[in-house]
């Protein structure tokens, strides 16, 4: 099962938010971090992609990102079909 977490980050805070994410993720290569190529109303949409059990990593990153997230973090689980 994969976990997708998306949220918005103010463009003005993007560099600081990315630094906080990298520190929270540590040496691991998961989760992957992506963002939409466009922004709306000064906000970028970011997505964390966890291909394995997120558990502690998601909670740690959520805490580190709390200061930078505008609105809510949305979590969605998907299971493979093929």
The 8 nearest C-alpha neighbors of each residue, nearest first, counted from 0:
[[1, 78, 77, 76, 51, 2, 79, 50],
 [2, 0, 50, 77, 49, 76, 51, 78],
 [1, 3, 76, 49, 75, 48, 77, 4],
 [4, 2, 48, 75, 47, 74, 76, 49],
 [5, 3, 74, 47, 46, 73, 75, 72],
 [4, 6, 46, 73, 45, 72, 47, 3],
 [5, 7, 72, 45, 44, 71, 73, 68],
 [8, 6, 44, 69, 43, 68, 42, 45],
 [7, 9, 68, 43, 42, 69, 67, 10],
 [10, 8, 42, 12, 11, 41, 43, 13],
 [9, 11, 13, 12, 42, 41, 43, 8],
 [10, 12, 9, 13, 14, 41, 8, 42],
 [13, 11, 9, 10, 15, 14, 16, 67],
 [12, 14, 16, 10, 15, 11, 17, 9],
 [15, 13, 17, 16, 12, 18, 11, 10],
 [16, 14, 18, 17, 12, 13, 19, 67],
 [17, 15, 13, 19, 18, 14, 67, 12],
 [16, 18, 20, 14, 19, 15, 13, 21],
 [17, 19, 15, 21, 16, 20, 14, 22],
 [20, 18, 16, 22, 17, 21, 23, 63],
 [19, 21, 17, 23, 18, 22, 24, 16],
 [22, 20, 24, 18, 23, 19, 25, 17],
 [21, 23, 25, 19, 20, 24, 18, 63],
 [24, 22, 20, 60, 25, 21, 19, 63],
 [25, 23, 21, 22, 20, 27, 26, 60],
 [26, 24, 22, 23, 27, 21, 28, 20],
 [25, 27, 24, 28, 21, 22, 29, 23],
 [26, 28, 29, 25, 24, 30, 21, 31],
 [27, 29, 30, 26, 31, 24, 25, 32],
 [30, 28, 31, 27, 49, 24, 48, 50],
 [29, 31, 49, 48, 47, 28, 32, 24],
 [30, 32, 48, 29, 47, 33, 28, 49],
 [33, 31, 47, 46, 30, 48, 34, 45],
 [34, 32, 46, 45, 47, 31, 35, 48],
 [35, 33, 45, 44, 46, 36, 43, 32],
 [34, 36, 37, 44, 45, 43, 33, 38],
 [37, 35, 34, 38, 43, 44, 33, 45],
 [38, 36, 35, 39, 43, 44, 34, 42],
 [39, 37, 43, 42, 41, 40, 36, 44],
 [38, 40, 42, 41, 43, 37, 44, 10],
 [39, 41, 42, 38, 43, 9, 10, 37],
 [40, 42, 39, 10, 9, 38, 43, 11],
 [43, 41, 9, 39, 10, 8, 38, 40],
 [42, 44, 38, 8, 7, 10, 9, 45],
 [45, 43, 7, 34, 35, 6, 8, 42],
 [46, 44, 34, 5, 6, 33, 7, 43],
 [47, 45, 5, 33, 4, 32, 34, 48],
 [46, 48, 32, 4, 31, 30, 3, 5],
 [49, 47, 3, 31, 30, 2, 46, 50],
 [48, 50, 30, 2, 51, 1, 53, 29],
 [51, 49, 1, 48, 2, 52, 0, 30],
 [50, 52, 49, 53, 1, 0, 2, 29],
 [51, 53, 54, 50, 49, 0, 1, 2],
 [52, 54, 57, 56, 49, 51, 55, 2],
 [55, 53, 56, 57, 52, 58, 59, 51],
 [54, 56, 58, 57, 59, 53, 60, 52],
 [57, 55, 59, 58, 53, 54, 60, 24],
 [58, 56, 60, 53, 59, 55, 54, 61],
 [57, 59, 61, 55, 56, 60, 62, 54],
 [60, 58, 56, 62, 57, 61, 55, 63],
 [59, 61, 63, 57, 62, 23, 58, 64],
 [62, 60, 58, 64, 63, 59, 57, 65],
 [61, 63, 59, 65, 60, 64, 58, 66],
 [62, 64, 60, 61, 65, 19, 23, 59],
 [63, 65, 61, 67, 62, 66, 60, 68],
 [66, 64, 62, 67, 68, 63, 61, 60],
 [65, 67, 64, 68, 63, 62, 16, 69],
 [68, 66, 64, 65, 16, 8, 69, 12],
 [69, 67, 8, 65, 7, 66, 70, 64],
 [68, 70, 7, 8, 67, 71, 9, 6],
 [71, 69, 68, 7, 72, 6, 8, 73],
 [72, 70, 73, 6, 69, 68, 7, 5],
 [71, 73, 6, 5, 4, 74, 70, 68],
 [72, 74, 5, 4, 71, 6, 75, 3],
 [75, 73, 4, 3, 72, 5, 76, 2],
 [74, 76, 3, 2, 4, 73, 77, 1],
 [77, 75, 2, 1, 3, 0, 74, 78],
 [78, 76, 1, 0, 2, 75, 79, 3],
 [77, 79, 0, 1, 80, 76, 2, 81],
 [80, 78, 81, 77, 0, 1, 76, 50],
 [79, 81, 78, 77, 0, 1, 76, 50],
 [80, 79, 78, 77, 0, 1, 50, 76]]
